[in-house]
Amino acid sequence: MPDAGAQRQRRHRRRRARAERMFRLAGLVAVTLSAGAVLFLLTAVASRAVGGFTETRIAVPVDLGAARLSVTPARLAGRGADLALAGSGLEAAVERAAARAYGPAPDAWLSSGAWLEVRDAVKREPALLTGRRTFWLPAATAIDAAAEGRGTAAARAAHGRLAAAGAVRRGFAWNFLTNADSVDPARAGVGAALRGSLMVVAVTLVLACPIGLFAALWLEEYAPRGRWTDLVEVSINNLAAVPSIIFGLLGLAFFLGTLGLPRSAPLVGGLTLALMTMPVIVITARGSLRAVPASAREAAMAVGASRTQVVFHHVLPLAMPGVLTGIVISTARALGETAPLLLIGMRAFVAAAPPSLTAPATVLPVQLLLWSDDVDPGFVDKTSAAIAVLLIVLLGINALAITRRDRWEARR
């Protein structure tokens, strides 16, 4: 008869092996679901972003000499050239030229801002007022959708007529990366929002990184233990958990209301986000400093190094990989924030890239919010393309920080 103690041990081993298998299976399922969610997100964004990164153009022969516009080449020399061309009937002349060339369209052949490219060409070459030229102009949203295999049957038929005549082509929309926001999806771009985001993040990092790092160094290496230090630590931990919209209210009340700084400016956005990201940098930096072995401090002090030399020549270099990790996390959070920036006025329609830190600007997340609310279906693809740009910028910043972190680790 087998021993009862041996049987209990075998049952215990079987239960332990079963629990280990279940744990491994649960981990595998969790990783698979996470990878599947990320893959689904990237696939969904990429499939719709293709339409935002490409554009459809139509060849339109425009005879401005026959149109008899109410403007002369002499009026194009001054600052009022845009106003003069806008009131000369140029927009209607371009639309009539497309209708004469290809007949009636299901809605319109050209986008609402296509005539602006003709205007810019006339400003560069005033002789076009009495001549004829074929322009490749942005197509209307319906024609662009038909070029992608979507849209109504009438739009697809119209696109087929254009394709048969060799009057339509698709290519990469370079203006999407350089243009600012526009009411016309064919002319809308992320150039101004991207520049605004980079300016805001730059101000955030310039302010939050040194202040947060020195605060962590003081709290971890120099601050005496006591109630006041404990109060500071608790306050920093609580600030890291405060909702971002609260920091937006603080920026609205202090930077705009009290200091009178300009509304919608990257400077104000950077100051607001610096307050939001600083606690995260302090907490992660303190954790990295605490992880440095005490032997490193003791060895440096044993050879006669001062307290400051120990901190800056030995402790901080060993802690820099973890510090950079906190900076990456803070940068990602600042780059994707929307609520604080909405409260300080960065929701405004900005038709040009900000020339300075105090000029009106917008950022990529806010641009996405504005486009997602637009009723024009042409902005659907633009929104996905802007999401792709935001992800690429974020991955680029992360890759740069990781490369720098690896270099710090190689020096250890």
C-alpha positions in Angstrom: 0.0 0.0 0.0 1.5 3.3 -1.1 2.5 5.8 1.6 -0.1 8.6 2.2 2.6 11.2 2.4 4.0 10.3 -1.0 0.5 10.5 -2.5 0.0 14.0 -1.1 3.3 15.1 -2.5 2.4 13.8 -6.0 -1.0 15.6 -5.9 0.8 18.8 -4.7 3.3 18.5 -7.6 0.5 17.9 -10.1 -1.4 21.0 -8.8 1.7 23.1 -9.0 2.5 22.0 -12.5 -1.1 22.7 -13.5 -1.0 26.1 -12.0 2.3 26.9 -13.8 0.7 25.8 -17.1 -2.3 28.0 -16.5 -0.1 30.9 -15.7 1.9 30.5 -18.9 -1.3 30.1 -20.9 -2.7 33.3 -19.3 0.5 35.2 -20.1 0.4 34.0 -23.7 -3.2 35.0 -24.1 -2.5 38.4 -22.6 0.5 39.0 -24.9 -1.5 37.8 -28.0 -4.5 40.0 -27.2 -2.2 43.0 -26.7 -0.3 42.4 -29.9 -3.5 41.8 -31.8 -5.0 45.1 -30.5 -1.9 47.0 -31.6 -1.8 45.3 -35.0 -5.5 46.0 -35.5 -4.9 49.7 -34.6 -2.0 50.1 -36.9 -3.7 48.3 -39.8 -6.9 50.4 -39.4 -4.9 53.6 -39.3 -2.6 52.6 -42.2 -5.5 51.5 -44.5 -7.3 54.9 -44.1 -4.1 57.0 -44.0 -3.2 56.0 -47.6 -6.0 58.2 -48.9 -4.8 61.1 -46.8 -1.2 60.8 -48.0 -2.3 60.7 -51.7 -4.2 63.1 -53.8 -6.1 63.1 -57.1 -5.4 65.8 -59.7 -7.3 66.7 -62.9 -5.8 68.4 -66.0 -7.9 71.5 -66.6 -7.1 73.7 -69.7 -7.8 77.3 -68.5 -7.9 80.2 -71.0 -7.7 83.3 -68.9 -7.5 85.5 -71.9 -10.9 84.4 -73.0 -12.3 84.8 -69.5 -11.7 88.5 -69.5 -11.0 88.9 -65.8 -11.5 92.3 -64.3 -7.9 92.6 -63.2 -4.7 93.9 -64.9 -1.1 92.8 -64.5 -0.3 96.2 -62.8 -2.6 95.3 -59.9 -0.7 92.1 -59.1 2.4 94.0 -58.1 1.2 95.2 -54.7 -0.1 93.6 -51.5 -3.6 93.6 -52.8 -3.0 91.0 -55.5 -4.9 88.2 -53.7 -7.9 90.5 -53.1 -7.9 91.7 -56.7 -7.8 88.2 -58.1 -10.5 87.0 -55.7 -12.8 89.7 -56.9 -12.0 89.3 -60.6 -14.0 86.2 -61.3 -11.0 83.8 -61.4 -12.7 81.1 -59.3 -15.7 81.0 -61.6 -13.5 81.0 -64.6 -11.6 77.9 -63.4 -14.9 76.1 -62.6 -16.3 76.9 -66.1 -13.1 75.7 -67.7 -13.4 72.3 -66.0 -17.1 72.0 -67.0 -16.3 72.9 -70.7 -13.5 70.3 -70.8 -15.4 67.4 -69.2 -19.0 68.2 -69.1 -21.3 68.1 -66.1 -19.9 66.5 -62.9 -21.9 64.6 -60.2 -21.1 67.3 -57.7 -18.0 69.2 -58.8 -14.9 68.4 -60.7 -12.5 70.4 -58.5 -12.0 71.0 -54.9 -13.2 74.3 -53.5 -9.7 75.6 -53.1 -8.3 74.4 -56.5 -8.6 77.9 -58.0 -6.1 79.2 -55.4 -3.3 77.3 -57.2 -4.2 79.1 -60.4 -4.2 82.4 -58.5 -0.7 81.7 -57.2 0.5 80.9 -60.7 -1.0 84.1 -62.1 0.8 86.1 -59.3 4.1 84.5 -60.4 3.4 85.0 -64.1 1.1 87.9 -64.8 1.3 87.1 -68.5 -1.1 84.2 -67.9 -4.0 86.8 -67.7 -3.9 86.9 -71.5 -2.8 83.3 -72.2 -3.9 79.7 -71.9 -2.4 76.9 -69.8 -3.3 73.4 -68.6 -3.2 73.1 -64.8 -3.2 69.9 -62.8 -5.6 70.9 -60.0 -6.9 69.0 -56.9 -10.1 67.0 -57.6 -13.3 67.2 -55.6 -13.8 64.8 -52.7 -16.3 62.7 -54.7 -13.8 62.2 -57.6 -11.0 61.5 -55.1 -13.1 58.8 -53.4 -13.9 57.3 -56.8 -10.2 57.2 -57.6 -9.7 55.1 -54.5 -12.5 52.7 -55.5 -15.1 54.2 -53.3 -17.9 56.8 -53.7 -21.1 56.8 -55.7 -21.7 55.2 -59.1 -21.9 58.7 -60.7 -18.6 59.7 -59.3 -17.0 56.4 -60.4 -18.4 56.9 -63.9 -17.0 60.5 -64.0 -13.6 59.3 -62.9 -13.7 56.7 -65.6 -14.3 59.4 -68.2 -11.3 61.3 -66.9 -9.1 58.2 -66.8 -10.1 57.4 -70.4 -9.0 60.9 -71.5 -5.7 60.7 -69.6 -6.8 63.7 -67.6 -6.5 62.3 -64.0 -3.5 61.2 -61.9 -2.8 60.2 -58.3 0.4 60.9 -56.4 1.8 61.6 -53.0 0.3 64.7 -51.4 3.4 66.6 -50.4 1.3 69.6 -49.4 -0.3 67.5 -46.7 3.0 67.6 -44.8 3.6 71.3 -45.4 0.2 73.1 -45.6 -1.7 74.4 -42.6 -5.4 73.8 -41.8 -8.0 74.6 -44.4 -11.7 74.3 -45.0 -10.9 72.4 -48.2 -9.7 68.9 -47.4 -7.6 68.9 -50.6 -5.5 71.8 -49.3 -5.5 70.9 -45.6 -2.3 69.7 -44.1 -0.5 69.0 -40.8 2.5 71.3 -41.4 1.4 74.1 -39.0 0.1 71.6 -36.4 3.3 69.6 -36.5 5.4 72.7 -36.0 3.2 73.8 -33.2 3.5 70.4 -31.5 7.3 70.4 -31.8 7.5 73.9 -30.4 5.2 73.1 -27.4 7.1 69.9 -26.7 10.5 71.7 -26.9 9.3 74.4 -24.4 8.0 71.6 -22.1 11.3 69.6 -22.1 13.5 72.7 -21.7 11.6 73.7 -18.6 10.5 70.3 -17.1 13.6 68.2 -17.6 16.2 70.3 -15.7 13.8 71.4 -13.0 12.5 67.9 -12.5 15.9 66.3 -12.5 17.4 68.8 -10.0 14.4 68.4 -7.8 14.9 64.7 -7.8 18.6 65.1 -7.0 17.9 67.4 -4.1 15.1 65.2 -2.6 17.1 62.0 -3.0 20.7 63.1 -2.2 20.6 66.3 -0.2 17.2 66.8 1.5 17.1 66.1 5.2 14.5 63.6 6.4 11.6 65.4 8.1 8.0 66.4 7.9 8.6 69.1 5.3 10.4 66.8 3.0 7.7 64.2 3.4 5.1 66.8 2.6 6.9 67.7 -0.6 7.2 64.0 -1.6 3.5 63.5 -1.0 2.6 66.6 -3.0 4.7 65.5 -6.0 3.1 62.0 -5.9 -0.4 63.6 -5.8 0.4 66.0 -8.6 1.4 63.1 -10.9 -2.1 61.7 -10.5 -4.0 65.0 -11.1 -6.1 64.9 -14.3 -4.5 66.9 -17.1 -7.5 69.2 -17.5 -6.8 70.6 -14.0 -3.4 71.8 -15.3 -5.2 73.4 -18.2 -7.4 75.4 -15.8 -4.2 76.4 -13.9 -2.6 77.6 -17.2 -5.8 79.5 -18.1 -6.0 81.2 -14.7 -2.3 81.9 -14.1 -0.5 82.3 -17.4 -3.4 83.9 -19.3 -5.4 85.5 -16.6 -2.6 86.7 -14.2 0.5 87.0 -16.3 -1.4 88.1 -19.5 0.6 85.9 -21.8 -0.7 85.5 -25.4 -3.6 83.1 -26.0 -3.0 80.0 -28.1 0.8 80.4 -28.0 3.2 77.5 -27.9 4.9 79.3 -25.0 1.8 79.0 -22.9 1.2 75.5 -24.0 4.7 74.5 -23.1 4.5 76.1 -19.7 1.2 74.3 -19.0 2.5 70.9 -20.1 5.8 71.5 -18.2 3.8 71.7 -14.9 1.9 68.5 -15.9 5.0 66.4 -16.8 7.4 67.6 -14.1 6.0 65.3 -11.3 6.4 62.3 -13.6 10.1 63.2 -14.3 10.7 63.8 -10.6 9.3 60.4 -9.6 11.1 58.4 -12.3 14.4 60.2 -11.7 14.2 59.5 -8.0 13.5 55.8 -8.6 16.6 55.7 -10.9 18.8 57.5 -8.4 17.6 55.2 -5.6 18.5 52.1 -7.8 22.2 53.1 -8.0 24.1 50.8 -5.6 25.3 52.4 -2.4 28.8 50.9 -3.1 29.2 53.4 -6.0 28.7 56.3 -3.6 31.0 54.8 -1.0 33.8 54.0 -3.5 33.8 57.6 -4.8 33.8 59.0 -1.3 36.6 56.6 -0.3 38.9 58.2 -2.9 38.2 61.7 -1.7 35.4 62.8 -3.9 33.1 65.6 -2.6 29.4 65.1 -2.2 28.7 67.1 -5.4 31.3 65.1 -7.3 29.8 61.8 -6.1 26.4 62.9 -7.3 27.3 64.3 -10.7 30.3 62.2 -11.7 29.1 58.8 -10.4 25.5 58.6 -9.3 23.8 60.6 -12.1 25.6 58.9 -15.0 24.6 55.5 -13.6 21.0 56.7 -13.2 20.7 58.4 -16.6 19.1 55.4 -18.5 16.2 55.4 -16.0 16.0 59.2 -16.1 15.7 59.1 -19.9 13.0 56.6 -19.6 11.0 59.0 -17.5 11.6 61.8 -20.0 10.4 59.6 -22.9 7.2 58.8 -21.0 6.7 62.5 -20.2 7.3 63.5 -23.8 4.8 61.0 -25.1 2.2 62.3 -22.7 2.9 65.9 -23.6 2.8 65.1 -27.3 -0.6 63.5 -27.1 -2.3 65.8 -24.7 -5.4 67.8 -25.8 -7.5 68.9 -22.8 -5.0 71.4 -21.3 -4.3 73.0 -24.6 -8.0 73.4 -25.4 -8.5 75.4 -22.3 -5.7 77.9 -23.2 -7.2 78.5 -26.6 -5.2 76.2 -28.9 -8.4 75.0 -30.5 -8.5 78.1 -32.8 -8.4 77.7 -36.6 -4.7 78.4 -37.6 -4.1 78.9 -41.3 -0.3 79.4 -41.0 2.6 77.9 -39.2 3.5 79.8 -36.0 6.6 82.0 -36.7 7.5 82.3 -33.0 6.7 81.0 -29.6 4.2 83.7 -28.9 2.2 83.4 -32.2 -1.1 81.6 -32.4 -0.7 77.9 -33.0 -2.3 74.5 -32.8 -1.0 71.0 -32.2 -1.6 67.7 -33.8 -4.0 66.2 -31.3 -6.2 69.3 -31.5 -6.0 69.2 -35.3 -7.2 65.6 -35.2 -10.1 66.6 -32.9 -11.2 69.4 -35.3 -11.0 67.2 -38.4 -12.9 64.4 -36.7 -15.8 66.8 -36.2 -15.8 68.0 -39.8 -18.8 66.9 -41.9 -16.8 66.8 -45.1 -16.0 63.1 -45.8 -12.6 64.2 -47.3 -11.4 64.8 -43.8 -11.8 61.2 -42.8 -8.7 60.1 -44.6 -6.9 63.2 -43.5 -7.6 62.4 -39.9 -6.1 58.9 -40.3 -3.1 60.3 -42.0 -2.6 62.9 -39.2 -2.8 60.0 -36.7 0.0 58.2 -38.7 2.1 61.4 -38.6 1.6 61.7 -34.8 2.6 58.1 -34.3 5.7 58.5 -36.5 6.8 61.6 -34.6 6.3 59.8 -31.3 8.2 56.7 -32.4 11.0 58.9 -33.8 11.3 60.7 -30.4 11.2 57.4 -28.6 13.9 55.9 -30.9 16.1 58.9 -30.3 15.8 58.6 -26.6 16.3 54.9 -26.6 19.5 55.3 -28.7 20.8 57.8 -26.2 19.9 55.6 -23.3 21.8 52.7 -24.8 24.8 54.9 -25.1 24.6 55.8 -21.5 24.3 52.2 -20.5 27.3 51.3 -22.7 29.4 53.7 -20.7 28.5 52.0 -17.4 
